[in-house]
């Protein structure tokens, strides 16, 4: 992956869950939070409710393939956590790509714009 490293530490996952924004659908939920670095960090979770190890690994492969194909459209500098939900094992990576393109990217761009507006307002009040 070009602009992405793997999110491994539990603190990064918890920060995304608690402080980050969330976009979800029936099959997958995406949490994201700015990490102030020149790259994204990707985390994927697939809990035991989804099934056995084979099913959970399939879910992770589907999400990873979808992310890899849409990586160039993601804004840079975010921790991104994908959480697999029931029903994702029957989906293909193109279905998840469509969700990413239609909902996730729009919400992330909206968050980038809102954060930029907040910083500009903060800078004006400090002067």
Backbone as ProteinMPNN parsed JSONL, in Angstrom:
{"seq_chain_A": "XXXXXXXXXXXXXXXXXXXXXXXXXXXXXXXXXXXXXXXXXXXXXXXXXXXXXXXXXXXXXXXXXXXXXXXXXXXXXXXXXXXXXXXXXXXXXXXXXXXXXXXXXXXXXXXXXXXXXXXXXXXXXXX", "coords_chain_A": {"N_chain_A": [[0.834, -1.166, 0.0], [0.494, 2.207, -0.789], [0.374, 4.802, 0.659], [0.062, 4.029, 3.26], [0.362, 2.584, 6.482], [0.325, -0.107, 8.876], [-2.021, -0.192, 11.476], [-1.365, -1.038, 14.657], [-1.246, -0.8, 17.447], [-3.16, -0.908, 20.445], [-4.057, 1.448, 21.578], [-4.338, 3.205, 19.421], [-6.52, 2.075, 18.072], [-8.498, 2.348, 20.06], [-8.576, 5.139, 20.298], [-9.619, 5.85, 17.803], [-12.146, 4.654, 18.023], [-13.298, 5.994, 20.234], [-12.886, 8.834, 20.001], [-13.002, 9.403, 17.327], [-14.674, 9.866, 14.106], [-17.529, 8.221, 12.605], [-18.682, 6.006, 10.105], [-21.108, 3.948, 8.763], [-22.505, 0.884, 7.452], [-24.609, -1.881, 6.592], [-22.847, -4.051, 6.399], [-20.234, -3.239, 7.106], [-18.351, -1.096, 9.271], [-16.794, 2.042, 9.578], [-14.314, 3.708, 11.277], [-12.658, 6.768, 11.819], [-9.879, 8.92, 12.485], [-7.911, 11.861, 12.802], [-4.358, 11.604, 12.482], [-2.161, 13.213, 12.268], [0.14, 12.77, 10.689], [2.259, 12.066, 7.831], [1.033, 9.976, 6.49], [-1.445, 7.355, 6.193], [-2.902, 5.174, 8.649], [-3.942, 1.887, 8.809], [-6.377, -0.185, 10.221], [-7.949, -3.292, 10.79], [-10.72, -5.025, 11.986], [-12.186, -8.066, 12.897], [-14.482, -9.677, 14.518], [-15.245, -12.516, 16.692], [-17.92, -13.083, 16.388], [-18.439, -13.117, 13.719], [-17.71, -15.563, 12.705], [-15.772, -18.576, 12.165], [-12.116, -18.879, 12.092], [-11.374, -19.009, 9.411], [-13.443, -17.638, 8.097], [-13.225, -15.103, 9.297], [-10.67, -14.319, 8.425], [-11.189, -14.212, 5.685], [-12.95, -12.048, 5.624], [-11.2, -9.993, 6.414], [-9.433, -10.044, 4.236], [-11.154, -9.258, 2.145], [-11.818, -6.62, 2.924], [-9.25, -5.463, 2.968], [-8.509, -5.685, 0.258], [-10.441, -4.045, -0.937], [-9.766, -1.584, 0.228], [-7.159, -1.256, -0.753], [-7.653, -0.887, -3.485], [-8.947, 1.561, -3.471], [-7.296, 3.332, -2.246], [-5.983, 5.655, -3.136], [-7.842, 7.718, -3.167], [-8.396, 8.391, -0.579], [-8.098, 10.837, 2.01], [-4.955, 12.03, 3.29], [-3.26, 11.277, 6.351], [-4.711, 10.035, 8.442], [-5.986, 7.809, 10.951], [-7.496, 4.822, 10.272], [-10.064, 2.615, 10.863], [-11.534, -0.356, 10.053], [-14.409, -2.174, 10.73], [-15.655, -5.305, 10.612], [-18.913, -6.571, 9.983], [-21.768, -8.74, 10.527], [-22.645, -10.615, 7.658], [-20.848, -9.612, 5.855], [-19.1, -11.476, 4.845], [-20.32, -12.689, 2.709], [-20.256, -10.768, 0.792], [-18.53, -9.043, -1.898], [-15.302, -7.608, -2.67], [-15.719, -5.473, -4.359], [-18.244, -4.519, -3.689], [-17.729, -3.417, -1.18], [-15.859, -1.51, -1.946], [-17.529, 0.208, -3.381], [-19.128, 1.193, -1.293], [-17.132, 2.538, 0.13], [-16.374, 4.516, -1.735], [-18.797, 5.926, -2.089], [-19.798, 6.707, 0.462], [-17.856, 6.772, 2.628], [-15.575, 8.272, 1.766], [-16.787, 10.718, 1.161], [-17.686, 11.499, 3.724], [-15.243, 11.658, 5.091], [-13.976, 13.726, 3.68], [-15.741, 15.779, 4.302], [-15.233, 15.951, 7.028], [-12.562, 16.771, 6.959], [-12.852, 19.3, 5.831], [-14.407, 20.533, 7.821], [-12.655, 20.421, 10.018], [-10.607, 22.028, 9.04], [-11.963, 24.478, 8.86], [-12.493, 24.942, 11.561], [-9.9, 25.25, 12.558], [-9.107, 27.562, 11.206], [-10.886, 29.408, 12.284], [-10.05, 29.315, 14.945], [-7.444, 30.315, 14.665], [-8.011, 32.938, 13.891], [-9.237, 33.98, 16.187], [-7.147, 33.899, 17.971], [-5.437, 35.875, 17.086]], "CA_chain_A": [[0.0, 0.0, 0.0], [1.343, 3.368, -1.039], [0.391, 5.843, 1.677], [-0.561, 3.433, 4.432], [1.022, 1.588, 7.317], [-0.65, -0.894, 9.624], [-2.32, 0.257, 12.829], [-1.22, -2.231, 15.486], [-1.372, -0.57, 18.882], [-4.52, -0.856, 20.96], [-4.394, 2.845, 21.808], [-4.804, 3.779, 18.158], [-7.876, 1.574, 17.848], [-9.388, 2.971, 21.041], [-8.719, 6.551, 19.95], [-10.56, 5.913, 16.679], [-13.484, 4.301, 18.492], [-13.837, 6.942, 21.203], [-12.837, 10.235, 19.599], [-13.124, 9.566, 15.891], [-15.98, 9.861, 13.462], [-17.929, 6.871, 12.221], [-19.585, 5.82, 8.977], [-21.414, 2.527, 8.754], [-23.573, 0.29, 6.662], [-25.005, -3.175, 7.128], [-21.746, -5.019, 6.391], [-18.96, -2.739, 7.633], [-18.36, 0.208, 9.935], [-15.478, 2.649, 9.439], [-13.983, 4.759, 12.236], [-11.444, 7.465, 11.396], [-9.434, 9.989, 13.373], [-6.65, 12.415, 12.287], [-3.167, 11.188, 13.226], [-1.153, 14.26, 12.066], [1.352, 12.228, 10.097], [2.159, 12.123, 6.36], [0.537, 8.698, 5.962], [-2.6, 6.778, 6.885], [-2.691, 3.897, 9.329], [-5.127, 1.073, 8.589], [-6.652, -1.288, 11.131], [-9.122, -4.079, 10.41], [-11.131, -5.951, 13.028], [-13.227, -9.034, 12.564], [-14.724, -10.374, 15.777], [-15.638, -13.917, 16.658], [-19.319, -13.208, 15.993], [-18.51, -13.314, 12.267], [-17.536, -16.974, 12.373], [-14.491, -19.188, 12.512], [-10.924, -18.169, 11.643], [-11.398, -18.924, 7.95], [-14.376, -16.565, 7.744], [-12.659, -13.825, 9.737], [-9.575, -13.982, 7.516], [-11.805, -13.823, 4.421], [-13.457, -10.687, 5.836], [-10.052, -9.084, 6.4], [-8.938, -9.99, 2.854], [-12.106, -8.467, 1.367], [-11.655, -5.215, 3.302], [-7.922, -5.034, 2.541], [-8.534, -5.525, -1.2], [-11.236, -2.85, -1.234], [-8.974, -0.419, 0.614], [-6.027, -1.148, -1.676], [-8.126, -0.351, -4.757], [-9.437, 2.929, -3.306], [-6.368, 4.035, -1.36], [-5.57, 6.955, -3.675], [-8.865, 8.745, -2.956], [-8.475, 8.71, 0.849], [-7.231, 11.927, 2.472], [-3.765, 11.557, 3.988], [-3.096, 11.704, 7.733], [-5.796, 9.518, 9.274], [-6.079, 6.428, 11.41], [-8.756, 4.307, 9.726], [-10.351, 1.283, 11.378], [-12.69, -1.025, 9.469], [-14.959, -3.204, 11.603], [-16.545, -6.179, 9.858], [-20.175, -6.951, 10.618], [-22.359, -9.946, 9.951], [-23.083, -10.474, 6.278], [-19.784, -9.141, 4.98], [-18.415, -12.615, 4.246], [-20.976, -13.014, 1.444], [-20.034, -9.654, -0.128], [-17.247, -9.01, -2.589], [-14.56, -6.381, -2.396], [-16.278, -4.371, -5.147], [-19.342, -3.949, -2.908], [-17.122, -2.591, -0.138], [-15.296, -0.361, -2.66], [-18.629, 1.112, -3.678], [-19.448, 1.856, -0.029], [-16.042, 3.468, 0.433], [-16.442, 5.655, -2.648], [-20.023, 6.71, -1.969], [-20.089, 7.245, 1.794], [-16.703, 7.007, 3.509], [-14.757, 9.371, 1.255], [-17.553, 11.958, 1.347], [-17.681, 11.86, 5.144], [-13.89, 12.065, 5.463], [-13.743, 15.051, 3.108], [-16.532, 16.697, 5.104], [-14.503, 16.118, 8.285], [-11.37, 17.572, 6.666], [-13.304, 20.682, 5.661], [-14.836, 21.042, 9.127], [-11.457, 20.629, 10.835], [-9.926, 23.201, 8.495], [-12.729, 25.667, 9.244], [-12.292, 25.152, 12.995], [-8.549, 25.767, 12.768], [-9.077, 28.95, 10.739], [-11.593, 30.206, 13.288], [-9.168, 29.372, 16.106], [-6.341, 31.219, 14.353], [-8.517, 34.309, 13.865], [-9.493, 34.422, 17.55], [-5.855, 34.067, 18.662], [-4.774, 37.101, 16.636]], "C_chain_A": [[0.886, 1.239, 0.0], [1.476, 4.315, 0.142], [-0.063, 5.318, 3.027], [0.401, 2.502, 5.149], [-0.069, 0.881, 8.121], [-0.79, -0.32, 11.033], [-2.32, -0.973, 13.729], [-1.531, -1.995, 16.951], [-2.831, -0.379, 19.293], [-4.973, 0.586, 21.194], [-4.914, 3.534, 20.563], [-6.219, 3.346, 17.829], [-8.856, 2.268, 18.787], [-9.618, 4.449, 20.745], [-9.704, 6.723, 18.797], [-11.98, 5.639, 17.148], [-14.09, 5.412, 19.343], [-13.931, 8.368, 20.685], [-13.111, 10.452, 18.12], [-14.553, 9.622, 15.394], [-16.251, 8.469, 12.924], [-18.882, 6.937, 11.043], [-19.857, 4.327, 8.898], [-22.481, 2.155, 7.762], [-23.847, -1.083, 7.276], [-23.81, -4.123, 7.298], [-20.466, -4.547, 7.074], [-19.178, -1.366, 8.271], [-16.925, 0.748, 9.857], [-15.352, 3.776, 10.457], [-12.717, 5.435, 11.735], [-11.172, 8.65, 12.311], [-8.11, 10.531, 12.831], [-5.454, 11.986, 13.143], [-1.992, 12.147, 13.051], [0.186, 13.707, 11.6], [1.178, 12.221, 8.58], [1.7, 10.804, 5.726], [-0.699, 8.289, 6.752], [-2.16, 5.527, 7.619], [-4.005, 3.132, 9.26], [-5.207, -0.049, 9.607], [-7.932, -1.984, 10.698], [-9.446, -5.013, 11.559], [-12.26, -6.824, 12.518], [-13.416, -9.898, 13.803], [-15.202, -11.795, 15.594], [-17.094, -14.122, 16.278], [-19.466, -13.476, 14.499], [-18.353, -14.766, 11.87], [-16.176, -17.477, 12.789], [-13.33, -18.412, 11.891], [-10.893, -18.005, 10.125], [-12.287, -17.766, 7.498], [-13.812, -15.209, 8.128], [-11.514, -13.395, 8.834], [-10.109, -13.578, 6.146], [-12.318, -12.388, 4.517], [-12.305, -9.69, 5.76], [-9.473, -8.948, 4.995], [-9.838, -9.129, 1.979], [-11.909, -6.977, 1.648], [-10.314, -4.687, 2.813], [-7.871, -4.804, 1.032], [-9.315, -4.278, -1.599], [-10.453, -1.586, -0.904], [-7.832, -0.196, -0.368], [-6.459, -0.523, -3.0], [-8.589, 1.095, -4.659], [-8.491, 3.799, -2.49], [-6.043, 5.447, -1.845], [-6.594, 8.056, -3.421], [-9.025, 9.122, -1.485], [-7.616, 9.928, 1.156], [-6.09, 11.357, 3.322], [-3.774, 12.079, 5.431], [-4.19, 11.233, 8.662], [-5.493, 8.103, 9.754], [-7.453, 5.946, 10.976], [-8.934, 2.881, 10.224], [-11.635, 0.775, 10.727], [-13.126, -2.129, 10.422], [-15.943, -4.02, 10.778], [-17.78, -6.536, 10.656], [-20.719, -8.197, 9.934], [-22.852, -9.665, 8.542], [-21.989, -10.031, 5.334], [-19.084, -10.301, 4.263], [-19.04, -13.006, 2.903], [-20.773, -11.924, 0.395], [-18.692, -9.798, -0.827], [-16.554, -7.692, -2.289], [-15.103, -5.208, -3.213], [-17.471, -3.731, -4.438], [-18.809, -3.013, -1.824], [-16.469, -1.356, -0.773], [-16.375, 0.675, -2.958], [-19.047, 1.88, -2.421], [-18.389, 2.892, 0.325], [-16.162, 4.713, -0.436], [-17.667, 6.527, -2.42], [-20.179, 7.376, -0.609], [-18.847, 7.643, 2.585], [-15.894, 8.218, 3.047], [-15.481, 10.699, 1.425], [-17.504, 12.424, 2.796], [-16.293, 12.318, 5.594], [-13.568, 13.453, 4.908], [-14.531, 16.113, 3.864], [-15.822, 16.979, 6.433], [-13.253, 16.967, 8.083], [-11.756, 19.034, 6.529], [-13.713, 21.298, 6.995], [-13.634, 21.31, 10.028], [-10.676, 21.842, 10.355], [-10.63, 24.482, 8.878], [-12.544, 25.973, 10.73], [-10.91, 25.737, 13.271], [-8.436, 27.212, 12.314], [-9.763, 29.855, 11.747], [-10.741, 30.368, 14.544], [-8.024, 30.348, 15.877], [-6.783, 32.67, 14.353], [-8.759, 34.834, 15.286], [-8.196, 34.628, 18.329], [-5.174, 35.364, 18.285], [-5.431, 38.26, 17.241]], "O_chain_A": [[1.895, 1.301, 0.702], [2.591, 4.6, 0.579], [-0.529, 6.095, 3.862], [1.147, 1.743, 4.53], [-1.244, 1.242, 8.044], [0.201, -0.005, 11.691], [-3.172, -1.85, 13.586], [-2.029, -2.892, 17.631], [-3.622, 0.232, 18.575], [-6.15, 0.902, 21.022], [-5.828, 4.355, 20.638], [-7.027, 4.149, 17.363], [-9.918, 2.722, 18.361], [-10.727, 4.954, 20.919], [-10.529, 7.637, 18.814], [-12.917, 6.315, 16.722], [-15.268, 5.737, 19.191], [-14.939, 9.042, 20.901], [-13.418, 11.569, 17.703], [-15.508, 9.449, 16.152], [-15.345, 7.644, 12.799], [-19.765, 7.792, 10.979], [-18.925, 3.526, 8.959], [-23.254, 2.993, 7.295], [-23.359, -1.391, 8.363], [-23.775, -4.911, 8.243], [-19.693, -5.367, 7.57], [-20.051, -0.596, 7.872], [-15.964, 0.003, 10.047], [-16.18, 4.686, 10.495], [-11.796, 4.761, 11.275], [-12.086, 9.289, 12.834], [-7.254, 9.741, 12.433], [-5.524, 12.001, 14.372], [-0.928, 11.92, 13.627], [1.24, 14.136, 12.069], [0.056, 12.358, 8.092], [1.961, 10.557, 4.549], [-0.963, 8.81, 7.836], [-1.167, 4.896, 7.255], [-5.058, 3.664, 9.611], [-4.237, -0.772, 9.832], [-8.89, -1.33, 10.286], [-8.568, -5.715, 12.06], [-13.159, -6.372, 11.808], [-12.585, -10.759, 14.093], [-15.523, -12.224, 14.486], [-17.475, -15.224, 15.882], [-20.49, -13.997, 14.056], [-18.817, -15.166, 10.802], [-15.51, -16.894, 13.644], [-13.548, -17.394, 11.233], [-10.439, -16.98, 9.616], [-11.909, -17.002, 6.61], [-13.914, -14.258, 7.353], [-11.4, -12.213, 8.51], [-9.544, -12.691, 5.506], [-12.136, -11.6, 3.588], [-12.426, -8.653, 5.109], [-9.064, -7.856, 4.6], [-9.347, -8.352, 1.16], [-11.841, -6.169, 0.722], [-10.246, -3.573, 2.294], [-7.26, -3.839, 0.573], [-8.901, -3.541, -2.494], [-10.474, -0.624, -1.672], [-7.571, 0.938, -0.769], [-5.723, 0.278, -3.577], [-8.621, 1.794, -5.672], [-8.864, 4.901, -2.087], [-5.847, 6.344, -1.025], [-6.236, 9.234, -3.458], [-9.725, 10.086, -1.177], [-6.513, 10.05, 0.621], [-6.247, 10.331, 3.984], [-4.24, 13.187, 5.693], [-4.565, 11.956, 9.585], [-4.842, 7.315, 9.068], [-8.461, 6.585, 11.276], [-8.06, 2.036, 10.03], [-12.689, 1.401, 10.839], [-12.304, -2.928, 10.87], [-16.948, -3.493, 10.3], [-17.706, -6.775, 11.861], [-20.205, -8.644, 8.909], [-23.411, -8.602, 8.27], [-22.18, -10.068, 4.119], [-18.531, -10.11, 3.18], [-18.365, -13.588, 2.054], [-21.087, -12.135, -0.776], [-17.832, -10.57, -0.404], [-17.152, -6.777, -1.723], [-14.96, -4.058, -2.797], [-17.69, -2.527, -4.569], [-19.373, -1.946, -1.583], [-16.521, -0.269, -0.197], [-16.153, 1.876, -2.804], [-19.292, 3.085, -2.484], [-18.713, 3.995, 0.767], [-16.063, 5.835, 0.061], [-17.583, 7.749, -2.544], [-20.652, 8.511, -0.537], [-18.795, 8.735, 3.15], [-15.566, 9.091, 3.851], [-14.864, 11.699, 1.791], [-17.303, 13.608, 3.065], [-16.174, 13.254, 6.385], [-12.952, 14.266, 5.597], [-14.045, 17.229, 4.048], [-15.814, 18.115, 6.906], [-12.916, 17.79, 8.935], [-11.068, 19.912, 7.049], [-13.399, 22.457, 7.268], [-13.601, 22.323, 10.727], [-10.143, 22.6, 11.164], [-9.976, 25.477, 9.192], [-12.449, 27.139, 11.114], [-10.764, 26.618, 14.119], [-7.751, 28.011, 12.953], [-9.278, 30.949, 12.033], [-10.715, 31.444, 15.141], [-7.667, 31.116, 16.77], [-6.025, 33.548, 14.765], [-8.511, 36.009, 15.558], [-8.151, 35.445, 19.249], [-4.408, 35.909, 19.079], [-5.029, 39.397, 16.993]]}, "name": "protein", "num_of_chains": 1, "seq": "XXXXXXXXXXXXXXXXXXXXXXXXXXXXXXXXXXXXXXXXXXXXXXXXXXXXXXXXXXXXXXXXXXXXXXXXXXXXXXXXXXXXXXXXXXXXXXXXXXXXXXXXXXXXXXXXXXXXXXXXXXXXXXX"}
